């Protein structure tokens, strides 16, 4: 199959296929006499494998490792588990950060009742923060970025 068909069957675009090929995450295909790449079912399997890992936010270096593990049928699951355990911790950290962000945004939203007759409390809170004063979303002091 040609690259366009491979991309369509994998649910991605041609640039993604080329990127993964350049990165060594997809085996180089044979070439037709015309110079076109000729992909096989195994390429679709590899591409789908890589895309599945990327959908789980697995970084490319870890994708490479998992591809290597998958190529060794005798490989121990311990290495795979260790790799995933290393990925779970940062995900949990991001989730904590997102929950904290949600609380800040909810607190900020609660400051405005939608009444247009006075200055918007949310905008006033942003102005306070710009003046390095406490605001609704950072009651303990100004935000530092």
N, C-alpha and C positions, 0 to 999 in steps of 0.2 A: 504494500500500500504506500501511497505517497504521503508526504508530510501533512498535507491538508486533511486527508482522511484520518490519519493517526490522531491529529489534534481534535478533530470533530468527535471521533469515537471516545477520546479521553475526556472530552468536555473542557478543552482549553484552547488557546490560540497557538498559531504556528510559532510565534516568538517564544512562547514558553517551552515548546519542544526544543527549539534551537538553543535556548538558554541552558536547559538541563543537559543537553548533549555537550555543549561547551564546558559545562561544569563537571563533566565526567559522570553524571548521574544516570545517563542513558547511554547504552552501548552504541558505538558508531555503527550506522547501518551500511549495508552494501550499496554500491552505486550502480545504477543502470548505465548502459553505454552512453546514454544522453547526458549523464552526469547527475541525474536526479537521485536523491536518496530513496532506497527501497526498504521500507520498514516491514517487520513481520509481527506476528502475534506476541512474540516475546517482548518486543519493544512496547507494545500496548500494556502488557502486564507490568513491565518496569515503570513505565510512565504513570500508570494508575497507582502503583505502590508508592512512588515518590510523591505524587499529588495527595495521596491519603495522609502520608506523614506530614506534609506541609499544611494540610487542613487542620492538623493537630498542633500546629505552630512549632514543629520540630525544626530546629535550625539545620542549615545545609551540612555542616560538618557531622552532625549526628545522623542525618539522612545517609551520608556516605558510610558511616559505621554500620548502620542497620542494613544497608545494602550488602556490605561485606559479610555481616553475620548471616544474612539470608542466603548468601552464596555458599555457606559452609553448613551443610545439613547436620553435621555432627557438633556444631557449636552449642555451647551451654546457654541456657536461658538466663543464667546469672548475669552475664554481660549485658543482655538486653534489659533485664530488670534494673540493673545499676544505671544504665543510660536513661531509662524512663524515670527512675527515682530522682535522678539529677535534673530532669525536666519538670517534675511535679513541684519541687520546692519553689522555683521562680514563679510558676503559675499561681501558687498559693499566695506568694508575696504580691503579685499583681492584683489578685482578687481582693486582698486586704486593702490595698491602695485604692482600688475602684470603689469598695464599700465606703471608705473614708471620704472619697470624692463625692459619692452619692449623698452622704450625710451633709456635707458642706453645701451642696447645691440645693438640697431640700430645705436646709436652714435659711439659706439665702432667699429661696422662693417664698417662704413663710413670712418674710418681712414685708411683702407687698400684697395688699388686699385687692389690687386692681383698680382702686379709686383714682381716677385721673385728675381729681381736684387738688392734689398736692404733689410735690416732687416724688418721683419714683424712689422708694426705699432701696431697691436693688442698685440703682445707679448711684444713690448716695453712699451705699456701702462700698461700691467700687472706688468712689472718690475718696472715702476715708482710707481705704487700703492704699491708694496712690499717695496719700499724705503720710503713709506709714503709721496709721492708727488702726486700732482693732476694727474689724468689720463683722458682719453677720456670719460670714463663712469661716472666719478666722478669729473667734472671740478671744483667743489667748494672745493675740498680737498680730502684727502685719505678716502677710505671706512673704516668703522668701523663695525666689525661683532661681 
